[in-house]
Amino acid sequence: MSAYTRLTGWHVPVGGIGFEVSTPVPWELGAIGSGLWIIVPSGTRFDCSVPLFLRWAFDPLDPRYRKASCLHDWLLSVKGWGRVAAGAVFHDALAADGVPLWERLAMWLAVSLYRFA
């Protein structure tokens, strides 16, 4: 188990599908022990946006999606990562939170290709 998967009580709702980080969110890139860390700081706001027409399949309030969404939003908006690179972290974080492969792939495609459509 990693620092990421052990994390609980790390965010508070700020309305709708929006949240704010209350405890830093650690994510180790690559394998555990790589030493390459991403840490989303307290106070960071993020959302779990899902297009309305897909909410029958992907509930934006599903807690399994929150940490991955937090990492993804922070990498895009604060760190300036590209959509595909941030999408890869998003996919791996979803896997760590137990999201099934079919959901991860669909969500990864959506977040990685959104601006290209």
C-alpha positions in Angstrom: 0.0 0.0 0.0 1.3 3.4 -0.9 1.0 6.9 0.7 -1.6 7.6 -2.1 -3.8 4.6 -1.4 -3.7 5.1 2.4 -4.8 8.7 2.1 -8.2 9.4 3.7 -10.0 12.6 4.7 -7.9 14.6 2.3 -10.6 16.8 0.7 -13.7 18.8 1.4 -16.6 19.6 -0.9 -17.0 23.2 -2.2 -20.2 22.7 -4.1 -21.5 20.5 -6.9 -18.7 18.4 -8.3 -16.0 20.7 -6.9 -13.6 19.9 -4.0 -10.6 21.4 -2.2 -7.6 19.5 -1.0 -7.3 19.7 2.8 -4.3 17.3 3.2 -1.5 17.1 0.6 -2.0 14.4 -2.0 1.2 12.4 -2.8 1.6 10.4 -6.0 4.8 8.6 -6.8 5.5 8.4 -10.5 6.4 5.0 -11.9 6.9 2.2 -9.5 6.8 2.5 -5.7 10.3 3.5 -4.6 11.1 5.6 -7.7 11.5 8.7 -5.6 9.7 10.8 -8.2 6.9 12.5 -6.4 4.0 14.7 -7.3 2.4 16.3 -4.3 -0.8 18.3 -4.7 -0.8 20.9 -1.9 -3.6 21.8 0.5 -5.9 24.5 -0.8 -5.9 23.2 -4.4 -9.3 23.2 -5.9 -10.4 20.6 -8.5 -13.5 19.1 -9.9 -14.6 15.7 -11.2 -16.2 16.8 -14.4 -18.0 14.3 -16.6 -20.1 15.4 -19.6 -23.9 15.2 -18.8 -24.5 12.6 -21.5 -22.0 10.2 -19.8 -23.1 10.6 -16.2 -25.2 7.4 -16.6 -22.0 5.5 -16.8 -19.5 7.7 -14.8 -20.8 9.4 -11.7 -18.8 12.5 -11.0 -19.3 12.1 -7.3 -17.9 8.6 -7.2 -15.1 8.8 -4.6 -12.8 6.5 -6.6 -12.4 9.2 -9.2 -11.5 12.1 -6.8 -7.8 11.6 -6.2 -7.1 10.9 -9.8 -9.1 14.0 -10.8 -7.2 16.1 -8.3 -3.8 15.0 -9.7 -5.0 15.4 -13.3 -6.4 18.9 -12.8 -3.3 20.1 -10.8 -0.9 18.7 -13.4 -2.8 20.5 -16.2 -3.5 23.8 -14.6 -0.6 24.4 -12.2 2.3 22.4 -13.7 1.4 22.9 -17.3 1.6 19.3 -18.3 0.2 18.2 -21.6 -3.2 16.3 -21.7 -1.7 13.0 -22.7 1.0 13.0 -19.9 -1.5 14.1 -17.3 -3.9 11.5 -18.6 -1.3 8.8 -18.0 -1.0 9.8 -14.4 -4.9 10.0 -14.2 -5.1 6.4 -15.6 -2.6 5.0 -13.2 -4.2 6.8 -10.2 -7.6 5.4 -11.1 -6.0 1.9 -11.2 -4.6 2.4 -7.7 -8.1 3.3 -6.5 -9.6 0.1 -7.9 -11.4 1.5 -10.9 -12.0 -1.3 -13.5 -9.9 -1.3 -16.7 -12.9 -0.5 -19.0 -13.7 2.6 -17.0 -10.1 3.7 -16.8 -9.6 3.4 -20.5 -12.8 5.3 -21.4 -11.9 8.1 -18.9 -8.3 8.2 -20.0 -9.4 8.6 -23.6 -11.8 11.4 -22.6 -9.3 13.4 -20.6 -6.4 12.8 -23.0 -8.2 13.6 -26.3 -10.7 16.2 -25.0 -9.0 19.2 -26.6 -8.3 17.4 -29.9 -12.0 16.6 -30.6 
